[in-house]
Amino acid sequence: MRISTDVRNGLASAFATAVDAGAGDSKLQLYSGARPATFGDTPGGDLLAELTLPATTFGAPAVGVITANAITATTGTAAAGAGGTVVGWFRVLDGDGAVVEDSESVGTTSASELELNQTSVFEGEAVSVTGWTVTMPAGT
């Protein structure tokens, strides 16, 4: 299957709208361990950090790609520990707390969907998103 650019842009816009939906602040949660086998299941790992997303998380789509606007840094939680804990995956919640995305594509380079300043989170140390790009597939 191949998807047109207009459809890819529509999918990207729908994703961005879902992230920004709800009455409260949308959240980006960083967890240790493996992502749950089933979408939205209870996390098995520890919550290492939670970042509040901006009111408009993503910019306009271009060729099926959306890029996040600036996200305010936060600090690692006690679960991260003094020795640091590696981020295994992330979860995105809308403003009502509904799960929008679970993804293992996290790292320190643009090869990952979610790019962090570091993948080892330490208690009380700054955690920041240096890039977040979501790409809707074009197909082959």
MARKOLMAR-756611 format. One record per residue: residue in one letter; x, z, y of N, C-alpha, C in turn. Coordinates in steps of 0.001 Angstrom, whole numbers, padded with zeros to 6 digits, always signed. Atoms other than C-alpha are relative to their C-alpha. Layout:
BEGIN
AXZYXZYXZY ...
This chain:
BEGIN
M+000840+000000-001172+000000+000000+000000+000889+000000+001239 R-000636-000013-001315+001103-000741+003528-001068+000365+001013 I+000943-000487-001004-000501+000879+006558+000401-000539+001365 S-000294+000533-001331-000785-000653+010015+000482+001104+000937 T-000480-000950-001001+000859+000994+012987-001157+000733+000664 D+001159-000655-000619-002556+001682+014530-000552+001116-000892 V+000493-001027+000930-003677+003567+011405+000996+001156-000075 R-001025-001053+000031-000373+005467+011233-000082+000863+001257 N+000154-000761-001249-000795+006456+014899-001251+000872-000044 G+001222-000782+000137-004357+007581+014148+000188+001209-000900 L-000293-001120+000900-003157+009731+011247+000866+001049+000693 A-000876-000930-000724-000423+011249+013399-000790+000774+001052 S+000846-000671-000997-002942+012007+016163-000923+001014-000655 A+000886-000926+000724-005317+013596+013629+000770+001246-000433 F-000834-001137+000388-002483+015802+012350+000251+000900+001213 A-000279-000768-001220-001561+016876+015891-001241+000751+000463 T+001257-000648-000390-005212+017641+016684-000302+001176-000910 A+000234-001085+000955-005495+019750+013516+000908+001200+000287 V-000931-001091-000316-002403+021779+014467-000477+000769+001230 D+000397-000628-001266-003760+022474+017963-001413+000580-000018 A+001386-000470+000081-007306+023321+016788-000071+001526-000073 G+000243-001431+000155-008799+026815+016878+000013+000747+001311 A+000186-000817-001196-009431+029622+019308+001277+000675+000485 G-001222-000724-000383-006011+031312+019277+001206-000910+000038 D-001253+000745+000009-002374+030278+019215+000305-000510-001403 S-000472+000533+001271-001178+027990+016439+001373+000591-000277 K-001248-000657+000405+001801+029324+014470+000817-000873-000935 L-000955+000592+000922+004878+028028+012700+000677+001167-000703 Q-000550-001121+000760+005937+030404+009926+001125-000493-000903 L-001155+000320+000834+009329+030312+008197+000073+001000-001134 Y-000004-000848+001194+009500+031669+004637+001244-000205-000839 S-001040+000109+001017+012140+032385+002031-000638-000513-001291 G+000499+000386+001315+011836+031147-001535-000557-001408-000038 A+000573+001324+000220+009881+028192-002828-001399-000089+000591 R+001344+000286-000502+006792+026643-001298-000992+000202-001151 P+000998-000162+001067+003599+027523-003236-000300-001339-000677 A+000274+001216+000769+002724+025020-005959-001258-000714+000484 T+001256+000560-000483-000751+024519-004505-000101+000224+001501 F+000111-000072-001455-001379+023768-000831-000831+001208+000426 G+000728-001095-000602-002408+026843+001148-000010+001291-000798 D-000036-001235+000790-001765+029377-001644+000798+001087+000717 T-000722-001141-000564-000443+032830-000792+001503-000195-000202 P-001452+000166+000123+003298+032644-000060+000606+001034-000950 G-000709-000906+000882+005574+034138-002694+001252+000565+000652 G-001207-000450-000692+008540+034479-000345-000332+000913+001159 D+000161-000874-001163+009088+036694+002680-000159-000822+001272 L+000124+000598-001326+007969+035764+006186+001236+000406+000800 L-001261-000275-000693+011302+035469+008010-000129-000059+001510 A+000212+000139-001441+010063+034414+011443-001320-000729+000216 E+001239+000684-000379+006867+033305+013165+000121-000419+001456 L-000089+000539-001346+006910+031054+016203-001386-000422+000468 T+001254+000428-000608+003974+030499+018543+000183-001418+000522 L-000091+001397-000414+003314+026820+019116-000640-000193+001371 P+000600+000259-001316+002548+025380+022555-001439-000489-000145 A+001404+000426+000023-001067+024543+023446-000127-001449-000461 T-000084+001383+000480-000188+020870+022922+001322-000109-000738 T-001220-000094+000799+002281+020932+020060+000792-001291-000013 F-000682+001287+000146+003066+017218+019820-000317-000943+001147 G+000228+001070-000951+003457+014290+022156-000811-001117-000651 A+000765+001146+000493+001658+010957+021750+000759-000701-001131 P-000671+000689+001100+002356+009018+018544+000561-001357+000419 A-000596+001332-000163+004585+005959+018471+000443-000451-001384 V-000255+000554+001334+004824+003802+015320-000169+001051-001102 G+000327-000979+001029+003261+006633+013302+000833+001266+000028 V-000883-001167-000104+005696+009290+014511-000427+000857+001189 I+000233-000938-001097+004981+012405+016570+001151+000995+000040 T-001098-000933-000210+007600+014709+018027-000527+001208+000762 A+000486-001237-000609+007003+018330+018941+000539+000184+001406 N-000429-000449-001318+007126+019561+022496+000823+001278-000183 A-000854-001184+000088+009390+022531+023289-000763+001189-000580 I+000565-001182+000651+008716+025619+021149+000876+001195+000369 T-000736-001190-000411+009711+029060+022435+000624+000681-001212 A-000722-000673+001084+012326+030783+020259-000595+001377-000271 T+000418-001341+000389+011592+034016+018425+001179+000679-000677 T-001064-000692+000726+013608+036570+016473-000422+000213-001448 G+000254-000228+001415+013929+037128+012744-000664+001348-000235 T+000700-001238+000350+011757+039789+011114+000873+000893-000870 A-000723-000940+000860+012871+042817+009124+000203-000582-001394 A-000130+000604+001328+012263+040783+005946+001249-000874-000093 A-001189+000841+000003+015159+038546+006991+001252+000811-000334 G-001126-000881+000319+017521+041502+006729+001223-000240+000863 A-001221+000065-000794+020860+042170+008346+000953-001070-000517 G-000917+000975+000593+022676+039846+005927-000491-001421+000082 G+000565+001338-000135+020398+036904+006608-000662-000474-001280 T+000736+000580+001117+017971+035054+004371-000252-001465+000309 V+000145+001442-000178+017733+031299+003860-001476-000390+000044 V+001354+000545-000108+014573+029504+004978-000182-001032-001116 G+000272+000928+001092+013088+027742+001948-001083-001012+000321 W+001114+000883-000346+009970+026241+003504-000695+000541+001235 F+000753-000460-001167+007587+026445+006442-001474-000305-000155 R+001457+000150-000005+003851+026740+007035-000456-000100+001442 V+000600+000155-001321+001807+025616+010035-001452+000462-000090 L+001367-000507-000078-001390+027471+010940-000623-000440+001317 D+000682+000313-001252-003969+026336+013473-000389+001299+000704 G+000348-001163-000806-005367+028680+016116-001022+000930-000626 D+000918-000866+000736-007930+030060+013647+000651+000567-001257 G-000719-000497+001169-005290+030790+011005-000134-000863-001242 A+000126+000913+001138-006163+027844+008745+001325-000734-000228 V-001242+000697+000334-003234+026241+006917-000173-001494+000266 V+000001+001429-000303-002473+022746+008242+001086-000715-000801 E-001120+000627+000713+000868+022056+006540+000849+001055-000681 D-001052-000715+000713+003241+023495+003941+001073-001036-000290 S-001051+001002+000198+006618+021730+003819+001333+000666-000314 E-001359-000440+000317+010069+022160+002315+001048-000759+000806 S-000934+000834-000749+011617+019649+004723+000494+000741+001241 V-000547-000825-001077+013580+022155+006816+001518+000051-000138 G-001458-000021+000026+017247+022095+007769+000561+000104+001400 T-000661-000078-001308+019739+021909+010622+000348-001382+000543 T-000254+001358-000485+019840+018119+011007-001322-000751+000125 S+001204+000800-000194+017352+015432+011986-000462-000672-001295 A+000442+000522+001291+017198+014389+008316-001204+000784-000522 S+001133-000840+000388+014663+017213+007915-001142-000181+000992 E+001152+000058-000906+011132+017206+009338+000130+001060+001077 L-000158-001116-000933+011746+020617+010922+001480+000345+000092 E-001420-000268-000229+015176+021121+012453+000140+001330+000744 L-000214-001330-000579+016292+024706+013173+001427+000143+000502 N-001364-000268-000469+019302+026113+015005+000873+000507-001151 Q-000703-000459+001201+020257+027696+011654-001037+000220-001092 T+000959-000201+001089+018667+027988+008212+000118+001389-000624 S-000058-001404+000410+019811+031560+007587-000540+000829+001157 V+000651-000808-001029+017566+033952+009488+000432+001449-000170 F-000449-001393-000017+018815+037405+010445-000994+000836+000798 E+000896-000898-000727+016740+040367+011536+000463+000151+001444 G-000289-000184-001417+016574+040473+015343+000781-001123+000657 E-000762+001109-000573+018548+037238+015821-000929-001160+000351 A+000830+001110-000466+017146+034227+017668-000150-001090-001055 V+000327+001143+000857+015450+031512+015654-000668-001024+000901 S+000610+001007-000858+014705+028267+017417-000123-001332-000721 V+000229+001346+000510+013336+024843+016588+000743-000958+000923 T-000745+000966-000796+015743+022156+017744-000585-001402-000118 G+000690+001278+000150+013537+019294+016546-001074+000104-001062 W+001071+000051+000986+010281+018658+014713-000686-001341+000152 T+000562+001349-000015+009208+015135+013880-000817-000212-001262 V+000879+000301+001120+006284+014179+011670-000204-001514-000024 T+000102+001446+000154+006243+010628+010322-001059-000339-001041 M+001018+000479+000926+003199+009002+008756+000566-001224-000721 P-000644+001072+000771+004275+006641+005953-000569-001374+000324 A+000398+001386-000217+004195+002910+006485-000330-000675-001320 G+000189+000607+001308+004233+002155+002766+001119-000974-000300 T-001052+000931+000436+006356-000252+000827-000593-001288-000512 
